[in-house]
Amino acid sequence: MLAIRALLTAFGSFPGAPVNPTMAIARFVKLRHGRRLARLGIDLHTAVLPVEYNGAEKRARDLIAAVKPDVVL
């Protein structure tokens, strides 16, 4: 079976906010569904992007180059 690589990204905390809910969602998806997705041939990668325009763009580009995902969410 061919594996599909998926990259699920979230953002870190915004200034003045202690947490960003997208971080918890990404962790939940990986912990709750990671093994099931793997059995279905989906290799799930998760990452948190910094909350800054240039930093987020660079991190996303680096992740895409490293992971080589078929889909990015």
MMTF fields as JSON, N, C-alpha, C and O atoms, coordinates in Angstrom:
{
  "mmtfVersion": "1.0.0",
  "mmtfProducer": "UNKNOWN",
  "numBonds": 291,
  "numAtoms": 292,
  "numGroups": 73,
  "numChains": 1,
  "numModels": 1,
  "chainsPerModel": [1],
  "groupsPerChain": [73],
  "chainIdList": ["A"],
  "bondAtomList": [4, 2, 8, 6, 12, 10, 16, 14, 20, 18, 24, 22, 28, 26, 32, 30, 36, 34, 40, 38, 44, 42, 48, 46, 52, 50, 56, 54, 60, 58, 64, 62, 68, 66, 72, 70, 76, 74, 80, 78, 84, 82, 88, 86, 92, 90, 96, 94, 100, 98, 104, 102, 108, 106, 112, 110, 116, 114, 120, 118, 124, 122, 128, 126, 132, 130, 136, 134, 140, 138, 144, 142, 148, 146, 152, 150, 156, 154, 160, 158, 164, 162, 168, 166, 172, 170, 176, 174, 180, 178, 184, 182, 188, 186, 192, 190, 196, 194, 200, 198, 204, 202, 208, 206, 212, 210, 216, 214, 220, 218, 224, 222, 228, 226, 232, 230, 236, 234, 240, 238, 244, 242, 248, 246, 252, 250, 256, 254, 260, 258, 264, 262, 268, 266, 272, 270, 276, 274, 280, 278, 284, 282, 288, 286],
  "bondOrderList": [1, 1, 1, 1, 1, 1, 1, 1, 1, 1, 1, 1, 1, 1, 1, 1, 1, 1, 1, 1, 1, 1, 1, 1, 1, 1, 1, 1, 1, 1, 1, 1, 1, 1, 1, 1, 1, 1, 1, 1, 1, 1, 1, 1, 1, 1, 1, 1, 1, 1, 1, 1, 1, 1, 1, 1, 1, 1, 1, 1, 1, 1, 1, 1, 1, 1, 1, 1, 1, 1, 1, 1],
  "groupList": [{"groupName": "MET", "atomNameList": ["N", "CA", "C", "O"], "elementList": ["N", "C", "C", "O"], "formalChargeList": [0, 0, 0, 0], "bondAtomList": [1, 0, 2, 1, 3, 2], "bondOrderList": [1, 1, 2], "singleLetterCode": "M", "chemCompType": "L-PEPTIDE LINKING"}, {"groupName": "LEU", "atomNameList": ["N", "CA", "C", "O"], "elementList": ["N", "C", "C", "O"], "formalChargeList": [0, 0, 0, 0], "bondAtomList": [1, 0, 2, 1, 3, 2], "bondOrderList": [1, 1, 2], "singleLetterCode": "L", "chemCompType": "L-PEPTIDE LINKING"}, {"groupName": "ALA", "atomNameList": ["N", "CA", "C", "O"], "elementList": ["N", "C", "C", "O"], "formalChargeList": [0, 0, 0, 0], "bondAtomList": [1, 0, 2, 1, 3, 2], "bondOrderList": [1, 1, 2], "singleLetterCode": "A", "chemCompType": "L-PEPTIDE LINKING"}, {"groupName": "ILE", "atomNameList": ["N", "CA", "C", "O"], "elementList": ["N", "C", "C", "O"], "formalChargeList": [0, 0, 0, 0], "bondAtomList": [1, 0, 2, 1, 3, 2], "bondOrderList": [1, 1, 2], "singleLetterCode": "I", "chemCompType": "L-PEPTIDE LINKING"}, {"groupName": "ARG", "atomNameList": ["N", "CA", "C", "O"], "elementList": ["N", "C", "C", "O"], "formalChargeList": [0, 0, 0, 0], "bondAtomList": [1, 0, 2, 1, 3, 2], "bondOrderList": [1, 1, 2], "singleLetterCode": "R", "chemCompType": "L-PEPTIDE LINKING"}, {"groupName": "THR", "atomNameList": ["N", "CA", "C", "O"], "elementList": ["N", "C", "C", "O"], "formalChargeList": [0, 0, 0, 0], "bondAtomList": [1, 0, 2, 1, 3, 2], "bondOrderList": [1, 1, 2], "singleLetterCode": "T", "chemCompType": "L-PEPTIDE LINKING"}, {"groupName": "PHE", "atomNameList": ["N", "CA", "C", "O"], "elementList": ["N", "C", "C", "O"], "formalChargeList": [0, 0, 0, 0], "bondAtomList": [1, 0, 2, 1, 3, 2], "bondOrderList": [1, 1, 2], "singleLetterCode": "F", "chemCompType": "L-PEPTIDE LINKING"}, {"groupName": "GLY", "atomNameList": ["N", "CA", "C", "O"], "elementList": ["N", "C", "C", "O"], "formalChargeList": [0, 0, 0, 0], "bondAtomList": [1, 0, 2, 1, 3, 2], "bondOrderList": [1, 1, 2], "singleLetterCode": "G", "chemCompType": "PEPTIDE LINKING"}, {"groupName": "SER", "atomNameList": ["N", "CA", "C", "O"], "elementList": ["N", "C", "C", "O"], "formalChargeList": [0, 0, 0, 0], "bondAtomList": [1, 0, 2, 1, 3, 2], "bondOrderList": [1, 1, 2], "singleLetterCode": "S", "chemCompType": "L-PEPTIDE LINKING"}, {"groupName": "PRO", "atomNameList": ["N", "CA", "C", "O"], "elementList": ["N", "C", "C", "O"], "formalChargeList": [0, 0, 0, 0], "bondAtomList": [1, 0, 2, 1, 3, 2], "bondOrderList": [1, 1, 2], "singleLetterCode": "P", "chemCompType": "L-PEPTIDE LINKING"}, {"groupName": "VAL", "atomNameList": ["N", "CA", "C", "O"], "elementList": ["N", "C", "C", "O"], "formalChargeList": [0, 0, 0, 0], "bondAtomList": [1, 0, 2, 1, 3, 2], "bondOrderList": [1, 1, 2], "singleLetterCode": "V", "chemCompType": "L-PEPTIDE LINKING"}, {"groupName": "ASN", "atomNameList": ["N", "CA", "C", "O"], "elementList": ["N", "C", "C", "O"], "formalChargeList": [0, 0, 0, 0], "bondAtomList": [1, 0, 2, 1, 3, 2], "bondOrderList": [1, 1, 2], "singleLetterCode": "N", "chemCompType": "L-PEPTIDE LINKING"}, {"groupName": "LYS", "atomNameList": ["N", "CA", "C", "O"], "elementList": ["N", "C", "C", "O"], "formalChargeList": [0, 0, 0, 0], "bondAtomList": [1, 0, 2, 1, 3, 2], "bondOrderList": [1, 1, 2], "singleLetterCode": "K", "chemCompType": "L-PEPTIDE LINKING"}, {"groupName": "HIS", "atomNameList": ["N", "CA", "C", "O"], "elementList": ["N", "C", "C", "O"], "formalChargeList": [0, 0, 0, 0], "bondAtomList": [1, 0, 2, 1, 3, 2], "bondOrderList": [1, 1, 2], "singleLetterCode": "H", "chemCompType": "L-PEPTIDE LINKING"}, {"groupName": "ASP", "atomNameList": ["N", "CA", "C", "O"], "elementList": ["N", "C", "C", "O"], "formalChargeList": [0, 0, 0, 0], "bondAtomList": [1, 0, 2, 1, 3, 2], "bondOrderList": [1, 1, 2], "singleLetterCode": "D", "chemCompType": "L-PEPTIDE LINKING"}, {"groupName": "GLU", "atomNameList": ["N", "CA", "C", "O"], "elementList": ["N", "C", "C", "O"], "formalChargeList": [0, 0, 0, 0], "bondAtomList": [1, 0, 2, 1, 3, 2], "bondOrderList": [1, 1, 2], "singleLetterCode": "E", "chemCompType": "L-PEPTIDE LINKING"}, {"groupName": "TYR", "atomNameList": ["N", "CA", "C", "O"], "elementList": ["N", "C", "C", "O"], "formalChargeList": [0, 0, 0, 0], "bondAtomList": [1, 0, 2, 1, 3, 2], "bondOrderList": [1, 1, 2], "singleLetterCode": "Y", "chemCompType": "L-PEPTIDE LINKING"}],
  "groupTypeList": [0, 1, 2, 3, 4, 2, 1, 1, 5, 2, 6, 7, 8, 6, 9, 7, 2, 9, 10, 11, 9, 5, 0, 2, 3, 2, 4, 6, 10, 12, 1, 4, 13, 7, 4, 4, 1, 2, 4, 1, 7, 3, 14, 1, 13, 5, 2, 10, 1, 9, 10, 15, 16, 11, 7, 2, 15, 12, 4, 2, 4, 14, 1, 3, 2, 2, 10, 12, 9, 14, 10, 10, 1],
  "groupIdList": [1, 2, 3, 4, 5, 6, 7, 8, 9, 10, 11, 12, 13, 14, 15, 16, 17, 18, 19, 20, 21, 22, 23, 24, 25, 26, 27, 28, 29, 30, 31, 32, 33, 34, 35, 36, 37, 38, 39, 40, 41, 42, 43, 44, 45, 46, 47, 48, 49, 50, 51, 52, 53, 54, 55, 56, 57, 58, 59, 60, 61, 62, 63, 64, 65, 66, 67, 68, 69, 70, 71, 72, 73],
  "secStructList": [7, 7, 7, 3, 3, 3, 3, 3, 3, 3, 3, 7, 7, 7, 6, 6, 7, 1, 7, 7, 2, 2, 2, 2, 2, 2, 2, 2, 2, 2, 2, 2, 2, 2, 2, 2, 2, 2, 2, 6, 6, 3, 3, 3, 3, 3, 3, 3, 3, 7, 1, 1, 2, 2, 2, 2, 2, 2, 2, 2, 2, 2, 2, 2, 2, 2, 2, 7, 7, 1, 3, 3, 7],
  "xCoordList": [0.844, 0.0, 0.889, 1.856, 0.555, 1.295, 0.87, -0.322, 1.827, 1.517, 1.296, 2.011, 0.313, 0.052, 0.624, 0.309, 1.453, 2.005, 1.137, 0.873, 0.698, -0.118, 0.606, 1.153, 0.602, 1.188, 0.073, -0.555, -0.169, -1.197, -0.492, 0.269, -0.741, -0.075, -1.038, -2.253, -0.456, -1.194, -0.342, 0.827, -0.919, -0.159, 0.111, -0.682, 1.244, 1.566, 0.672, -0.237, 0.936, 0.126, 0.324, 1.439, -0.758, -0.703, -0.326, -0.582, 0.273, 0.611, -0.629, -1.684, -0.483, -1.586, -2.505, -3.407, -2.292, -3.119, -2.198, -1.208, -2.507, -1.613, -1.524, -0.489, -2.579, -2.584, -3.346, -4.152, -3.077, -3.828, -4.525, -3.858, -5.837, -6.571, -6.129, -6.293, -5.572, -5.156, -4.025, -3.894, -3.204, -2.14, -2.737, -2.276, -3.769, -4.429, -5.126, -5.121, -5.714, -6.4, -5.405, -5.671, -4.26, -3.247, -2.744, -2.608, -2.472, -2.016, -3.082, -2.774, -4.34, -5.439, -5.563, -5.692, -5.523, -5.652, -4.539, -4.79, -3.317, -2.161, -2.308, -2.144, -2.617, -2.725, -3.926, -3.821, -5.041, -6.283, -6.399, -6.93, -5.905, -6.148, -4.881, -4.971, -3.706, -2.453, -2.276, -1.932, -2.505, -2.324, -3.355, -3.031, -4.575, -5.627, -5.321, -5.475, -4.887, -4.518, -3.348, -3.317, -2.392, -1.247, -1.706, -1.196, -2.658, -3.183, -3.869, -3.926, -4.385, -5.04, -4.062, -4.458, -2.782, -1.769, -1.517, -0.975, -1.906, -1.694, -0.653, -0.86, 0.456, 1.555, 1.364, 1.684, 0.843, 0.487, 1.653, 2.219, 1.994, 2.998, 2.296, 1.449, 2.649, 2.076, 3.2, 4.313, 2.893, 3.887, 3.172, 2.057, 3.851, 3.343, 4.151, 5.381, 3.444, 4.083, 4.138, 3.221, 5.205, 5.269, 4.251, 3.882, 3.81, 2.82, 3.552, 3.518, 4.199, 4.859, 4.949, 5.269, 4.668, 4.539, 5.762, 5.642, 6.92, 8.112, 8.502, 8.942, 8.348, 8.697, 7.803, 8.278, 6.513, 5.571, 5.831, 5.815, 6.068, 6.313, 7.586, 7.593, 8.66, 9.917, 9.756, 10.216, 9.104, 8.897, 8.058, 8.364, 7.008, 6.156, 6.948, 6.832, 7.748, 8.561, 9.564, 9.76, 10.197, 11.151, 10.469, 11.008, 9.284, 8.536, 8.157, 8.293, 7.684, 7.281, 8.483, 8.364, 9.623, 10.843, 11.284, 11.734, 11.158, 11.601, 10.62, 11.031, 9.339, 8.313, 7.889, 7.548, 7.906, 7.436, 6.003, 5.741, 5.084, 3.719, 2.939, 3.211, 1.962, 1.033, -0.098, -0.73, -0.337, -1.387, -0.923, -0.279, -1.27, -0.947, -2.24, -3.015, -2.449, -3.629, -3.174, -4.003],
  "yCoordList": [-1.176, 0.0, 1.239, 1.321, 2.19, 3.439, 4.323, 4.5, 4.865, 5.765, 7.172, 7.644, 7.808, 9.212, 9.991, 9.704, 10.966, 11.803, 13.035, 13.757, 13.262, 14.433, 15.271, 14.742, 16.572, 17.5, 18.364, 19.13, 18.236, 19.008, 20.063, 19.733, 21.333, 22.404, 23.128, 23.133, 23.728, 24.557, 25.791, 25.829, 26.785, 27.97, 27.963, 27.45, 28.541, 28.734, 29.817, 30.322, 30.155, 31.154, 32.546, 32.934, 33.281, 34.673, 35.544, 35.157, 36.703, 37.592, 37.896, 38.25, 37.752, 38.016, 36.836, 36.911, 35.752, 34.554, 33.417, 33.124, 32.782, 31.749, 30.489, 29.823, 30.159, 28.971, 29.26, 30.188, 28.461, 28.526, 27.18, 26.145, 27.169, 25.903, 25.002, 23.785, 25.569, 24.716, 23.777, 22.69, 24.186, 23.306, 22.053, 20.94, 22.248, 21.115, 20.225, 19.002, 20.817, 20.042, 19.159, 17.978, 19.728, 18.951, 17.794, 16.671, 18.065, 16.994, 15.919, 14.728, 16.335, 15.389, 14.491, 13.273, 15.095, 14.301, 13.274, 12.113, 13.682, 12.76, 11.646, 10.469, 12.016, 11.005, 10.089, 8.875, 10.659, 9.891, 9.081, 7.971, 9.638, 9.021, 8.606, 7.997, 8.925, 8.639, 7.189, 6.891, 6.281, 4.848, 4.348, 3.557, 4.798, 4.378, 4.891, 4.169, 6.147, 6.685, 5.916, 5.675, 5.534, 4.76, 3.42, 2.983, 2.774, 1.506, 1.701, 0.783, 2.899, 3.209, 3.724, 4.066, 3.774, 4.211, 5.704, 6.246, 6.369, 7.814, 8.077, 7.771, 8.643, 8.976, 10.426, 11.353, 10.617, 11.949, 12.593, 12.018, 13.791, 14.609, 15.862, 16.432, 16.287, 17.517, 18.472, 18.052, 19.761, 20.776, 22.055, 22.344, 22.81, 24.109, 25.198, 25.206, 26.109, 27.234, 28.437, 28.65, 29.22, 30.425, 31.452, 31.465, 32.3, 33.326, 34.603, 35.616, 34.526, 35.678, 35.383, 34.265, 36.383, 36.166, 35.477, 34.39, 36.085, 35.488, 34.177, 33.253, 34.082, 32.85, 31.693, 30.572, 31.952, 30.893, 30.412, 29.212, 31.353, 30.984, 30.146, 29.127, 30.573, 29.823, 28.44, 27.456, 28.352, 27.049, 26.132, 24.947, 26.675, 25.868, 25.355, 24.186, 26.22, 25.797, 24.714, 23.736, 24.897, 23.903, 22.562, 21.505, 22.616, 21.379, 20.664, 19.446, 21.425, 20.826, 20.204, 19.135, 20.851, 20.3, 19.025, 18.076, 19.0, 17.834, 16.667, 15.525, 16.945, 15.891, 15.44, 14.273, 16.341, 16.074, 15.513, 14.429, 16.281, 15.775, 15.776, 16.555, 14.876, 14.858, 15.853, 16.334, 16.149, 17.095, 17.884, 17.345, 19.172, 20.048, 20.667, 21.246, 20.53, 21.123, 22.115, 22.739],
  "zCoordList": [0.0, 0.0, 0.0, 0.757, -0.849, -0.882, 0.277, 0.529, 0.966, 2.072, 1.537, 0.653, 2.081, 1.799, 2.968, 4.123, 2.681, 3.745, 3.902, 2.941, 5.132, 5.442, 6.49, 7.459, 6.283, 7.237, 7.789, 7.058, 9.075, 9.774, 10.609, 11.519, 10.303, 11.025, 11.95, 11.751, 12.956, 13.909, 14.147, 13.763, 14.772, 15.133, 16.625, 17.415, 16.997, 18.406, 19.002, 18.342, 20.223, 20.918, 20.335, 19.987, 20.234, 19.805, 20.992, 22.132, 20.763, 21.877, 22.721, 22.194, 24.019, 24.93, 25.166, 26.001, 24.446, 24.628, 25.084, 24.413, 26.201, 26.725, 25.858, 25.851, 25.139, 24.283, 23.004, 22.931, 22.018, 20.77, 20.618, 20.613, 20.496, 20.408, 19.265, 19.349, 18.199, 17.085, 17.492, 16.93, 18.465, 18.951, 19.58, 19.329, 20.401, 21.057, 20.031, 20.169, 19.023, 17.994, 17.243, 17.014, 16.859, 16.139, 16.998, 16.513, 18.262, 19.171, 19.316, 19.281, 19.479, 19.638, 18.409, 18.533, 17.231, 16.002, 15.923, 15.6, 16.212, 16.152, 17.189, 16.867, 18.427, 19.488, 19.303, 19.48, 18.954, 18.869, 17.572, 17.575, 16.476, 15.172, 14.424, 13.358, 14.962, 14.261, 13.874, 12.73, 14.807, 14.505, 13.506, 12.619, 13.643, 12.711, 11.303, 10.318, 11.227, 9.919, 9.315, 8.108, 10.149, 9.668, 9.091, 8.06, 9.744, 9.221, 7.87, 7.053, 7.649, 6.383, 5.328, 4.214, 5.695, 4.746, 4.745, 3.781, 5.815, 5.921, 7.003, 8.177, 6.584, 7.48, 7.924, 7.181, 9.135, 9.625, 10.362, 11.292, 9.928, 10.598, 11.113, 10.426, 12.316, 12.862, 13.227, 13.544, 13.177, 13.523, 13.946, 13.513, 14.806, 15.256, 14.564, 14.614, 13.922, 13.237, 14.172, 14.964, 14.083, 14.906, 14.415, 13.241, 15.316, 14.987, 14.574, 15.273, 13.444, 12.834, 11.352, 10.947, 10.554, 9.112, 8.519, 7.954, 8.636, 8.027, 8.683, 8.001, 9.989, 10.692, 10.305, 10.122, 10.178, 9.805, 8.38, 8.106, 7.487, 6.094, 5.965, 5.275, 6.627, 6.562, 7.164, 6.587, 8.325, 8.987, 8.097, 7.961, 7.494, 6.612, 5.411, 5.043, 4.803, 3.656, 4.063, 3.34, 5.226, 5.713, 5.979, 5.65, 6.574, 6.854, 5.565, 5.459, 4.592, 3.324, 2.625, 2.025, 2.694, 2.082, 2.799, 2.156, 4.126, 4.901, 4.81, 4.601, 4.965, 5.021, 3.625, 3.429, 2.668, 1.314, 1.325, 0.804, 1.934, 2.073, 0.758, -0.155, 0.699, -0.406, -0.172, -1.113, 1.093, 1.457, 2.688, 3.588, 2.698, 3.832, 4.337, 3.577, 5.629, 6.263, 7.298, 7.961]
}
